[in-house]
Amino acid sequence: TIQTAESLRELWLGHIFWVRNVSIAVIDKNDLAAKVAEQQAVANAKAIAASIEPFYGAPAKESFFKLLAGHYGAVNAYLIATVAGEPVAQGRATQTITSNAEEIAVFLSKANPYLPKDAVNALLLAHGSHHNQQIQQLKGRQYEAEAQTWEEMKNHVYQIANATADALAKQFAKKFS
């Protein structure tokens, strides 16, 4: 379980790292850096999705990747709307982040009975809120506040990784013994 949790922590840390880099690059209008960071964010989402394949198979991996791509797309839409100063578009993006969190929670809770939908949804809603808060702080050049948000995000994705690893260990006890 410890190795699985550590692997998932690394994957989720990569997620917030690369999304942060996309945000900084977009805010600073650095197209090349944004392109590279986005490629890495997508590669990371593929790796997160691949982490469930040994347990649930290739179709589940593909479905999970589509959901993770939806998460990234919604966060990116929020970023673009924030940079453009478009509060209506920010609201739409936040609604998409929220509905995508529920879709992911439903998916994971159906796959694993030890991942209750409401608990997973709460974790993912907080995760999405962290992204939005970080984007606001980066755009506002509130770097001390963003540093604190980063720590909260990091600790939070560790919670997501640990909960997932624990649930996998319970559901697939033979693979973890």
Stockholm file with secondary structure:
# STOCKHOLM 1.0

chainA/1-177         TIQTAESLRELWLGHIFWVRNVSIAVIDKNDLAAKVAEQQAVANAKAIAASIEPFYGAPAKESFFKLLAGHYGAVNAYLIATVAGEPVAQGRATQTITSNAEEIAVFLSKANPYLPKDAVNALLLAHGSHHNQQIQQLKGRQYEAEAQTWEEMKNHVYQIANATADALAKQFAKKFS
#=GR chainA/1-177 SS CHHHHHHHHHHHHHHHHHHHHHHHHHHTTCHHHHHHHHHHHHHHHHHHHHTTHHHHCHHHHHHHHHHHHHHHHHHHHHHHHHHHTCHHHHHHHHHHHHHHHHHHHHHHHHHCTTSCHHHHHHHHHHHHHHHHHHHHHHHTTCHHHHHHHHHHHHHHHHHHHHHHHHHHHHHTHHHHC
#=GC SS_cons         CHHHHHHHHHHHHHHHHHHHHHHHHHHTTCHHHHHHHHHHHHHHHHHHHHTTHHHHCHHHHHHHHHHHHHHHHHHHHHHHHHHHTCHHHHHHHHHHHHHHHHHHHHHHHHHCTTSCHHHHHHHHHHHHHHHHHHHHHHHTTCHHHHHHHHHHHHHHHHHHHHHHHHHHHHHTHHHHC
//
